[in-house]
Amino acid sequence: MDVAPAQLAALVAIADHGSFEAAARQLHVTPSAVSQRVRALESAVGKVLVSRGSPCVPTEAGASLVRLGRQLELVFAEALADGPTELTLAVNADSLATWFRPVLTEVAAWGEVALRLRVEDEGHSHDLLRRGEVVGAVTSDPSPVQGCSVTALGTMRYLPVAHPALVARLGGRPDWSALPMVVFNAKDRLQHDELRRHTDREPRVVHEVPSSDDFRAAIEAGLGWGLLPHDQASDGVDAGRLARLGRSTTRVALYWQRWKLDSPLLDRLSEQLLTHAPR
Protein backbone atom coordinates (compact mmCIF):
# COMPACT_ATOMS: atom_id res chain seq x y z
CA MET A 1 0.00 0.00 0.00
CA ASP A 2 1.54 3.29 -1.15
CA VAL A 3 0.44 6.09 1.19
CA ALA A 4 1.93 9.57 0.93
CA PRO A 5 2.15 11.95 3.92
CA ALA A 6 0.38 14.65 1.87
CA GLN A 7 -2.58 12.32 1.41
CA LEU A 8 -2.81 11.67 5.12
CA ALA A 9 -2.50 15.39 5.82
CA ALA A 10 -5.48 16.04 3.54
CA LEU A 11 -7.55 13.43 5.40
CA VAL A 12 -6.60 14.91 8.79
CA ALA A 13 -7.52 18.42 7.60
CA ILE A 14 -10.95 17.21 6.46
CA ALA A 15 -11.48 15.53 9.85
CA ASP A 16 -10.51 18.76 11.60
CA HIS A 17 -12.46 21.22 9.47
CA GLY A 18 -15.41 19.25 8.08
CA SER A 19 -15.13 20.06 4.36
CA PHE A 20 -12.78 19.79 1.40
CA GLU A 21 -12.85 23.57 0.98
CA ALA A 22 -11.86 24.29 4.60
CA ALA A 23 -9.18 21.60 4.43
CA ALA A 24 -7.79 23.25 1.30
CA ARG A 25 -7.54 26.59 3.07
CA GLN A 26 -5.73 24.94 5.97
CA LEU A 27 -3.24 23.25 3.64
CA HIS A 28 -2.90 26.25 1.26
CA VAL A 29 -3.90 24.20 -1.78
CA THR A 30 -7.00 24.02 -3.97
CA PRO A 31 -10.08 21.94 -3.08
CA SER A 32 -9.38 19.94 -6.23
CA ALA A 33 -5.92 19.02 -4.89
CA VAL A 34 -7.44 17.86 -1.59
CA SER A 35 -10.02 15.79 -3.45
CA GLN A 36 -7.33 14.19 -5.61
CA ARG A 37 -5.23 13.29 -2.59
CA VAL A 38 -8.19 11.71 -0.78
CA ARG A 39 -9.27 9.76 -3.88
CA ALA A 40 -5.71 8.50 -4.34
CA LEU A 41 -5.62 7.41 -0.70
CA GLU A 42 -8.99 5.66 -1.00
CA SER A 43 -7.76 3.90 -4.14
CA ALA A 44 -4.60 2.78 -2.32
CA VAL A 45 -6.47 1.25 0.63
CA GLY A 46 -9.50 0.09 -1.36
CA LYS A 47 -12.01 1.70 1.02
CA VAL A 48 -14.12 4.83 1.30
CA LEU A 49 -12.39 7.02 3.88
CA VAL A 50 -14.62 10.10 3.99
CA SER A 51 -18.38 10.28 4.29
CA ARG A 52 -19.21 13.17 1.97
CA GLY A 53 -21.84 15.33 3.60
CA SER A 54 -22.21 18.42 5.71
CA PRO A 55 -19.95 18.13 7.56
CA CYS A 56 -17.63 15.60 5.91
CA VAL A 57 -16.49 13.02 8.46
CA PRO A 58 -14.05 10.10 8.31
CA THR A 59 -15.54 6.64 7.98
CA GLU A 60 -14.47 3.91 10.40
CA ALA A 61 -11.67 2.98 8.00
CA GLY A 62 -10.78 6.63 7.63
CA ALA A 63 -10.50 7.15 11.39
CA SER A 64 -7.59 4.69 11.57
CA LEU A 65 -5.73 6.64 8.90
CA VAL A 66 -6.55 9.94 10.60
CA ARG A 67 -4.82 8.55 13.68
CA LEU A 68 -1.82 7.54 11.53
CA GLY A 69 -1.73 11.01 10.01
CA ARG A 70 -1.70 12.68 13.41
CA GLN A 71 1.04 10.33 14.58
CA LEU A 72 3.17 11.37 11.62
CA GLU A 73 2.49 15.03 12.45
CA LEU A 74 3.74 14.46 16.02
CA VAL A 75 6.85 12.58 14.87
CA PHE A 76 7.70 15.29 12.31
CA ALA A 77 7.05 18.09 14.79
CA GLU A 78 9.39 16.57 17.37
CA ALA A 79 12.06 15.79 14.76
CA LEU A 80 12.03 19.20 13.10
CA ALA A 81 11.57 21.23 16.32
CA ASP A 82 10.69 24.36 14.34
CA GLY A 83 7.77 25.43 16.52
CA PRO A 84 5.50 24.34 19.38
CA THR A 85 4.53 20.67 19.32
CA GLU A 86 0.81 20.08 19.87
CA LEU A 87 -0.31 17.39 22.32
CA THR A 88 -4.06 16.84 22.32
CA LEU A 89 -5.36 14.88 25.32
CA ALA A 90 -8.72 13.76 26.64
CA VAL A 91 -9.24 14.10 30.39
CA ASN A 92 -12.34 13.98 32.55
CA ALA A 93 -13.41 17.16 34.32
CA ASP A 94 -12.93 15.83 37.87
CA SER A 95 -9.35 14.79 37.14
CA LEU A 96 -8.65 18.15 35.54
CA ALA A 97 -10.00 19.94 38.62
CA THR A 98 -7.96 17.84 41.09
CA TRP A 99 -4.89 15.63 40.55
CA PHE A 100 -4.18 16.72 36.95
CA ARG A 101 -3.34 20.31 37.90
CA PRO A 102 0.26 19.58 38.97
CA VAL A 103 0.73 18.00 35.53
CA LEU A 104 -0.15 21.36 33.99
CA THR A 105 2.47 23.02 36.19
CA GLU A 106 5.11 20.59 34.92
CA VAL A 107 4.15 21.03 31.24
CA ALA A 108 4.25 24.83 31.66
CA ALA A 109 7.99 24.56 32.37
CA TRP A 110 8.77 22.52 29.25
CA GLY A 111 8.32 25.26 26.66
CA GLU A 112 7.56 24.68 22.96
CA VAL A 113 4.56 22.49 23.82
CA ALA A 114 1.00 23.47 22.97
CA LEU A 115 -1.36 21.44 25.14
CA ARG A 116 -4.86 20.88 23.77
CA LEU A 117 -7.22 19.43 26.38
CA ARG A 118 -10.52 17.81 25.45
CA VAL A 119 -12.75 17.52 28.51
CA GLU A 120 -14.68 14.28 28.22
CA ASP A 121 -16.35 11.82 30.58
CA GLU A 122 -13.91 9.09 31.58
CA GLY A 123 -16.32 6.47 30.24
CA HIS A 124 -16.31 8.01 26.76
CA SER A 125 -12.83 9.48 26.28
CA HIS A 126 -11.50 6.32 24.61
CA ASP A 127 -13.81 7.09 21.67
CA LEU A 128 -11.67 10.16 20.93
CA LEU A 129 -8.61 7.91 20.80
CA ARG A 130 -10.35 5.50 18.45
CA ARG A 131 -11.17 8.35 16.07
CA GLY A 132 -7.60 9.64 16.20
CA GLU A 133 -8.61 12.97 17.74
CA VAL A 134 -6.26 12.74 20.75
CA VAL A 135 -2.82 11.27 21.39
CA GLY A 136 -3.81 9.97 24.81
CA ALA A 137 -6.79 9.78 27.14
CA VAL A 138 -7.54 9.39 30.82
CA THR A 139 -10.28 6.77 30.72
CA SER A 140 -12.12 4.28 32.89
CA ASP A 141 -11.95 1.66 30.11
CA PRO A 142 -9.01 -0.75 30.52
CA SER A 143 -9.57 -2.34 27.09
CA PRO A 144 -6.87 -0.97 24.78
CA VAL A 145 -7.86 0.92 21.67
CA GLN A 146 -6.11 -0.56 18.63
CA GLY A 147 -2.61 0.87 18.38
CA CYS A 148 -2.59 2.12 21.98
CA SER A 149 -1.01 1.02 25.25
CA VAL A 150 -2.82 1.02 28.60
CA THR A 151 -1.39 1.87 32.02
CA ALA A 152 -3.32 1.83 35.30
CA LEU A 153 -3.24 5.27 36.92
CA GLY A 154 -5.13 4.93 40.19
CA THR A 155 -8.61 5.32 41.60
CA MET A 156 -10.82 8.37 42.04
CA ARG A 157 -13.00 8.18 45.17
CA TYR A 158 -16.33 10.01 45.40
CA LEU A 159 -18.64 10.75 48.34
CA PRO A 160 -22.37 11.54 48.12
CA VAL A 161 -23.01 14.94 49.72
CA ALA A 162 -25.61 17.72 49.93
CA HIS A 163 -26.13 21.02 51.74
CA PRO A 164 -26.93 20.37 55.43
CA ALA A 165 -30.18 22.37 55.21
CA LEU A 166 -31.38 20.21 52.31
CA VAL A 167 -30.87 17.07 54.37
CA ALA A 168 -32.44 18.67 57.47
CA ARG A 169 -35.66 19.47 55.57
CA LEU A 170 -36.10 15.75 55.03
CA GLY A 171 -35.69 14.93 58.71
CA GLY A 172 -32.01 14.14 58.61
CA ARG A 173 -32.46 10.80 56.85
CA PRO A 174 -32.25 11.09 53.07
CA ASP A 175 -35.16 9.99 50.96
CA TRP A 176 -33.01 9.57 47.88
CA SER A 177 -35.83 9.81 45.36
CA ALA A 178 -37.19 12.97 47.01
CA LEU A 179 -33.85 14.77 46.92
CA PRO A 180 -33.06 16.80 43.80
CA MET A 181 -29.97 15.44 42.08
CA VAL A 182 -27.12 17.27 40.34
CA VAL A 183 -25.27 15.67 37.40
CA PHE A 184 -22.43 16.98 35.25
CA ASN A 185 -24.14 16.25 31.93
CA ALA A 186 -26.19 13.57 30.20
CA LYS A 187 -23.17 11.22 30.03
CA ASP A 188 -22.58 11.41 33.79
CA ARG A 189 -23.97 8.20 35.29
CA LEU A 190 -22.17 8.27 38.66
CA GLN A 191 -25.13 9.74 40.54
CA HIS A 192 -27.59 7.34 38.92
CA ASP A 193 -25.42 4.37 39.88
CA GLU A 194 -25.28 5.62 43.47
CA LEU A 195 -29.04 6.18 43.49
CA ARG A 196 -29.66 2.56 42.44
CA ARG A 197 -27.95 1.45 45.67
CA HIS A 198 -30.74 3.04 47.70
CA THR A 199 -33.94 3.08 45.63
CA ASP A 200 -35.47 1.97 42.34
CA ARG A 201 -37.31 5.26 41.96
CA GLU A 202 -36.05 8.08 39.76
CA PRO A 203 -35.44 11.51 41.30
CA ARG A 204 -38.15 14.07 40.69
CA VAL A 205 -35.64 16.78 39.74
CA VAL A 206 -32.26 16.41 37.99
CA HIS A 207 -30.06 19.46 37.44
CA GLU A 208 -27.18 19.57 34.93
CA VAL A 209 -24.12 21.68 35.80
CA PRO A 210 -21.31 20.96 33.27
CA SER A 211 -18.35 22.45 35.14
CA SER A 212 -16.45 20.83 38.01
CA ASP A 213 -16.08 24.00 40.07
CA ASP A 214 -19.66 25.08 39.43
CA PHE A 215 -20.89 21.54 40.08
CA ARG A 216 -19.40 21.69 43.56
CA ALA A 217 -20.73 25.23 44.06
CA ALA A 218 -24.23 24.11 43.04
CA ILE A 219 -24.23 21.32 45.62
CA GLU A 220 -22.89 23.66 48.31
CA ALA A 221 -25.66 26.13 47.40
CA GLY A 222 -28.32 23.49 48.08
CA LEU A 223 -29.37 22.83 44.47
CA GLY A 224 -29.29 19.08 45.08
CA TRP A 225 -27.12 16.16 46.08
CA GLY A 226 -24.23 14.81 44.07
CA LEU A 227 -20.96 12.90 44.17
CA LEU A 228 -17.82 14.95 44.74
CA PRO A 229 -14.19 13.80 44.68
CA HIS A 230 -13.15 12.67 48.15
CA ASP A 231 -10.94 15.64 49.02
CA GLN A 232 -13.48 18.22 47.82
CA ALA A 233 -16.29 16.48 49.69
CA SER A 234 -14.28 16.09 52.90
CA ASP A 235 -13.23 19.74 52.87
CA GLY A 236 -16.87 20.79 52.50
CA VAL A 237 -18.04 18.50 55.28
CA ASP A 238 -15.28 19.68 57.65
CA ALA A 239 -16.18 23.32 56.95
CA GLY A 240 -19.90 22.70 57.53
CA ARG A 241 -20.85 23.56 53.94
CA LEU A 242 -21.83 19.99 53.14
CA ALA A 243 -23.30 16.94 54.83
CA ARG A 244 -22.46 13.41 53.85
CA LEU A 245 -25.29 11.15 52.73
CA GLY A 246 -24.76 7.65 54.05
CA ARG A 247 -21.36 5.98 54.32
CA SER A 248 -20.88 4.66 50.78
CA THR A 249 -17.85 5.50 48.63
CA THR A 250 -17.87 5.28 44.84
CA ARG A 251 -14.57 4.23 43.27
CA VAL A 252 -13.65 4.81 39.64
CA ALA A 253 -10.47 3.18 38.35
CA LEU A 254 -8.60 5.35 35.85
CA TYR A 255 -6.29 4.29 33.04
CA TRP A 256 -3.95 6.15 30.70
CA GLN A 257 -4.30 5.07 27.08
CA ARG A 258 -1.80 6.53 24.61
CA TRP A 259 -0.51 5.90 21.15
CA LYS A 260 2.19 3.25 20.81
CA LEU A 261 4.62 5.75 19.39
CA ASP A 262 8.29 6.53 19.92
CA SER A 263 7.71 10.06 21.18
CA PRO A 264 9.90 11.62 23.88
CA LEU A 265 7.23 14.20 24.67
CA LEU A 266 4.52 11.59 25.03
CA ASP A 267 6.82 9.48 27.21
CA ARG A 268 7.57 12.50 29.38
CA LEU A 269 3.89 13.33 29.74
CA SER A 270 3.09 9.73 30.67
CA GLU A 271 5.67 9.87 33.47
CA GLN A 272 4.02 12.97 34.90
CA LEU A 273 0.59 11.38 34.83
CA LEU A 274 1.86 8.35 36.72
CA THR A 275 3.58 10.61 39.25
CA HIS A 276 0.51 12.69 40.09
CA ALA A 277 -2.36 10.25 39.55
CA PRO A 278 -4.59 9.43 42.55
CA ARG A 279 -3.61 6.44 44.65
Residue pairs with C-beta under 8 A, 6 or more apart in sequence:
1 44
1 45
2 44
3 41
3 44
3 45
3 65
3 68
4 37
4 40
4 41
5 69
5 72
6 37
7 37
7 38
7 40
7 41
7 44
8 41
8 65
8 68
8 69
8 72
9 27
9 37
9 69
9 73
10 23
10 27
10 33
10 34
10 37
10 38
10 41
11 37
11 38
11 41
11 49
11 50
11 58
11 62
11 65
11 66
11 69
12 66
12 69
12 70
12 73
13 22
13 23
13 24
13 26
13 27
13 34
14 20
14 23
14 34
14 38
14 50
14 56
14 58
15 57
15 58
15 62
15 63
15 66
15 131
15 132
15 133
16 23
16 26
17 23
17 25
17 26
18 54
18 55
18 56
18 57
19 54
19 55
19 56
20 31
20 34
20 35
20 38
20 56
21 31
23 31
23 34
24 30
24 31
24 33
24 34
27 33
27 34
38 49
38 50
41 49
41 65
42 48
42 49
42 50
45 61
45 65
47 59
47 61
47 62
48 59
48 61
48 62
49 58
49 59
49 61
49 62
49 65
50 56
50 57
50 58
50 59
50 62
51 57
51 58
51 59
51 62
58 65
58 66
58 131
58 132
63 130
63 131
63 132
64 132
64 146
64 147
65 132
66 131
66 132
66 133
67 129
67 131
67 132
67 147
67 259
68 132
69 132
70 132
70 135
71 135
71 259
71 261
73 86
74 85
74 86
74 87
74 135
74 259
74 261
74 263
74 265
74 266
75 261
75 262
75 263
77 83
77 85
77 86
78 85
78 263
78 264
78 265
81 112
83 112
84 112
84 113
84 114
85 112
85 113
85 114
85 265
86 114
86 115
86 116
87 113
87 114
87 115
87 116
87 135
87 136
87 265
87 266
87 269
88 116
88 117
88 118
88 133
88 134
88 135
89 115
89 116
89 117
89 118
89 134
89 135
89 136
89 137
89 138
89 269
90 117
90 118
90 119
90 120
90 125
90 128
90 129
90 133
90 134
90 136
90 137
90 138
90 139
91 100
91 117
91 118
91 119
91 120
91 125
91 137
91 138
92 119
92 120
92 121
92 122
92 125
92 138
93 119
93 184
93 210
93 211
93 212
93 215
94 156
94 212
94 229
95 122
95 138
95 156
95 254
96 117
96 119
96 212
97 212
97 213
97 229
98 156
98 229
98 231
98 232
98 278
99 154
99 276
99 277
99 278
100 138
100 276
102 272
102 276
103 269
103 272
103 273
103 276
104 115
106 272
107 113
107 115
107 269
107 272
110 268
113 265
118 125
118 128
118 133
118 134
120 128
120 137
121 184
121 185
121 187
121 188
122 138
122 139
122 140
122 252
122 254
123 139
123 140
123 141
123 187
123 189
124 187
125 134
125 137
125 138
125 139
126 137
126 139
126 141
126 143
126 145
126 257
128 134
128 137
129 136
129 137
129 139
129 145
129 148
129 257
130 145
130 146
135 258
135 259
135 261
135 263
135 266
136 256
136 257
136 258
136 259
136 266
136 269
136 270
137 256
137 257
137 258
138 153
138 254
138 255
138 256
138 273
139 254
139 255
139 256
139 257
140 252
140 253
140 254
140 255
141 255
141 257
142 150
142 152
142 253
142 255
143 150
144 150
144 257
145 257
147 259
147 260
148 257
148 258
148 259
148 260
149 257
149 258
149 259
149 260
150 255
150 256
150 257
151 255
151 256
151 258
151 270
151 274
152 253
152 254
152 255
153 254
153 255
153 256
153 273
153 274
153 277
153 278
154 253
154 254
154 277
154 278
154 279
155 251
155 252
155 253
155 254
155 278
155 279
156 229
156 230
156 251
156 252
156 254
156 278
157 229
157 230
157 249
157 250
157 251
157 278
158 190
158 227
158 228
158 229
158 230
158 233
158 249
158 250
158 251
158 252
159 227
159 228
159 230
159 233
159 234
159 237
159 244
159 249
159 250
160 194
160 225
160 226
160 227
160 244
160 245
160 246
160 248
160 250
161 219
161 225
161 226
161 227
161 228
161 233
161 236
161 237
161 242
161 243
161 244
161 245
162 174
162 179
162 219
162 222
162 224
162 225
162 226
162 242
162 243
162 245
163 219
163 220
163 221
163 222
163 241
163 242
163 243
164 240
164 241
164 242
164 243
165 222
166 179
166 180
166 222
166 224
166 225
167 174
167 243
167 245
170 178
170 179
174 198
174 225
174 245
174 246
176 195
176 198
176 199
176 201
176 203
176 245
177 195
177 199
177 201
177 202
177 203
177 204
178 203
178 204
179 203
179 224
179 225
180 203
180 204
180 205
180 206
180 207
180 223
180 224
180 225
181 191
181 195
181 203
181 205
181 206
181 207
181 224
181 225
181 226
182 191
182 206
182 207
182 208
182 209
182 215
182 218
182 219
182 223
182 224
182 225
182 226
183 190
183 191
183 192
183 206
183 207
183 208
183 209
183 226
184 208
184 209
184 210
184 212
184 215
185 208
185 210
186 208
190 227
190 250
190 252
191 225
191 226
191 227
193 250
194 227
194 248
194 250
195 202
195 203
197 248
198 246
205 224
206 224
207 218
207 223
207 224
209 215
209 218
209 223
215 226
215 228
216 228
216 232
216 236
218 224
218 226
219 225
219 226
219 228
219 236
219 242
220 236
220 241
220 242
225 245
227 233
227 250
228 236
228 242
230 249
233 242
233 244
236 242
237 243
237 244
254 277
254 278
256 270
256 273
256 274
256 277
258 266
258 270
259 266
